[in-house]
Amino acid sequence: MNDKEYQTHHFEEIYRDGLLAPFLKSNPKYCANGLNEMIPRISYDDVMDHKYVVRWSPHDPNAFWAENTAIIAEYTSIAEMVDDGWRLD
């Protein structure tokens, strides 16, 4: 299984089972501005609604995080999101 297949498989599990609100690895295409205090994440609400929306989250995992934080990018499918370079952390 190559990386793209691996990422797609695990994203599909998360969305299918409503497992969690995943943190994502930095995507150089969107995270090159040195925003060290924020990290990319998909909100649990978006997972449950089958929306493919990457948002900013506070870097501190214990900090309060609102589900409707600023959007980095939106997609129509998991494949489109993975093709754009997003990877699970």
Protein Blocks (a to p, Z undefined) as FASTA:
>chain_A
ZZklmmmmmmmmmmmnomaccdddddfklmmnopakbccdddfklmmnopacdddddfbl
kbccdfkbccfbdcfbfklmmmnopacZZ
